[in-house]
Every structure is written in C-alpha cells, then in structure tokens.
C-alpha cells in the first residue's frame, strides 16, 4: 500500500511524499521523532500516522491481500506516485519545462556535453536549489557533491547561493503586497553548510565512496540530490581493460538507481564527450560507450547552437524529445534572451 492512500489530509500526504515517505514500509521503519523532523510535522501528527500505518499493515496481512513477493505495485498507484514526485528546479524555466518541471527525484539523470557548456554550473545550481524551503516550492533538502575533476568552485557556489536567497526575498516582497508571505530565514552560509563535498582522486576512491553513500544518506536523511562531476573522469584515465570497466560502471549505475529509489532523491551524473565514428565520419557522443547509455533513466545532452547554449532531451521513458536554450550568468542558470530554438543536437 502507498502512503497517498492513507486517510490523511492532502497537506500531510504531500509533506510525507515530499520527504520521501511514499510507501508504508518506508514510514514504519522510522521513529515518530524522525518522521516529524523529516516531514516537517508535529510529533503528535507523526505518532498518529504511525498508528494508521500499523493498522493498515496489520489488516493487509490478516485478510491475505499482501503479496507473496514484496514490492508488487499496480499501475494506478505507480501513476499517482509519478505525478507526485518532487522535482528540483534548474532556475531556467525553459529547461524546467522540457524536464517536466525540473530534475526528477527517484531518477538517475545523466547530463553531458562539451567542455565549457556549463555542466559544472548546472551541478552547483542544483546543489543550491535543492535547498529551497518547501514554503517557497522547493524540497528543503541537502546535497552531496562528488568532485572527480577538481572543478567545483566554492566561490561560485556562494554566488549562486546569494542569488537564490535574493530571489526568495524578492518573491517574499511581492507576496507581501498581495498575500500573506513567509519570511526568508535561509542565509547563503546555511546553503554552503548543506552541501556535502567529496573530492575523489581515483576510480577506487570513487567506488568506495559510492558503496558508502547508503550509510551516509541514512545518517543524513535530508539529502535529496547526489551530483557526480564527472562520472567519467577516472574511468577514462585509469582503465585499460574495457570489459572490467563496463562491469564496474554497471555495478555503480545499479547502486545509484537503488539509492534514488530507496531515499527518493535525484542522482545527477555529469558526463564528458568523445568522438565516435559513425556513417563514415567522426561525430561527438557522450563518453563511456553505448552500454553506459542504458544505465540512466534520463539523458540530457548540452550543445552549442552558434553562441547559444542548448539542452536536448535525448532519452527518457516519460519525457518527449525536446530542446531548450539556457544561459549561464553571474547569478547562475537563467533563460536565454534568444527565442530561436531547434531540436537538432550538436
């Protein structure tokens, strides 16, 4: 049974799902205090929810409706779960639109492109935006940033964090004139405090860290995005045995998928490009080969169209192929001033 079926108010159900508690098993495994903290509800409300979960679980086992194999779902429940999944805004509404509202939680999204196209900028932007409080339409979460190339710039993260706080304050000022508004409590320092940064210098360190993430996220339940910048670097430098590389990468991809589902968070893997010989000519393609292309739920390719940056939805089970322009400013990602678009990639 899914959490949205519980006899609760829509606001409480929304808070549970936003906090990653989409099933009864995920709720029953925590204490009332942890549930209250994660879902931003009172301890009394959390206690009543746990009572309902225990009653529902007991009735399912008594009437024999439980599945012999755990994990069975029906398509109707899956549809409601998909529609209620939280998303992380990119701060570029055109890009959010083709992504269905932003980067989806519970999915692994690969974003790749040529050097200088803005991959790291997107990674830093997401690590900031995931922290936008729920009252401002965000997730109120924290970020894990895994840096394999040494490209993370804390000064740039501070710039984007300051712009994010300013945007919330501007929104609050507008709302005060028309409606009741929430005060902005978050400061740029708070945003930097909530980015867990890991620098890995070899593929063995990368594998060890990925293996440790389950435990780390269990201890830091507010984590809502894991960013790897880039997934490619050490596996292009250090591996001569391509068969072993494919196997190791497949195992890593599977672990990322399990993390995304288990903790209802977004995994964003930044990727580099390489040249590929196709139909008599060399063309740009994302690195790590064809087998890796099946390892992610969504694949977004970034490319130049003249002086404009574009993002193209190359692969997704739920999103149509589409492109959108974006620009990188001193305040972070924003809509491009140009209105010309094309779907052709690279």
Secondary structure as GFF3:
##gff-version 3
##sequence-region A 1 346
A	DSSP	three_ten_helix	3	5	.	.	.	ID=ss1
A	DSSP	alpha_helix	10	18	.	.	.	ID=ss2
A	DSSP	alpha_helix	24	28	.	.	.	ID=ss3
A	DSSP	alpha_helix	32	39	.	.	.	ID=ss4
A	DSSP	alpha_helix	43	62	.	.	.	ID=ss5
A	DSSP	alpha_helix	75	83	.	.	.	ID=ss6
A	DSSP	beta_strand	87	88	.	.	.	ID=ss7
A	DSSP	alpha_helix	93	98	.	.	.	ID=ss8
A	DSSP	beta_strand	103	104	.	.	.	ID=ss9
A	DSSP	beta_strand	108	113	.	.	.	ID=ss10
A	DSSP	alpha_helix	119	129	.	.	.	ID=ss11
A	DSSP	three_ten_helix	134	136	.	.	.	ID=ss12
A	DSSP	beta_strand	142	147	.	.	.	ID=ss13
A	DSSP	alpha_helix	154	178	.	.	.	ID=ss14
A	DSSP	alpha_helix	188	193	.	.	.	ID=ss15
A	DSSP	beta_strand	195	199	.	.	.	ID=ss16
A	DSSP	alpha_helix	203	219	.	.	.	ID=ss17
A	DSSP	beta_strand	223	229	.	.	.	ID=ss18
A	DSSP	alpha_helix	233	237	.	.	.	ID=ss19
A	DSSP	alpha_helix	242	263	.	.	.	ID=ss20
A	DSSP	beta_strand	266	271	.	.	.	ID=ss21
A	DSSP	beta_strand	273	278	.	.	.	ID=ss22
A	DSSP	beta_strand	281	286	.	.	.	ID=ss23
A	DSSP	alpha_helix	289	292	.	.	.	ID=ss24
A	DSSP	beta_strand	298	305	.	.	.	ID=ss25
A	DSSP	beta_strand	308	315	.	.	.	ID=ss26
A	DSSP	beta_strand	323	329	.	.	.	ID=ss27
A	DSSP	beta_strand	332	334	.	.	.	ID=ss28
###
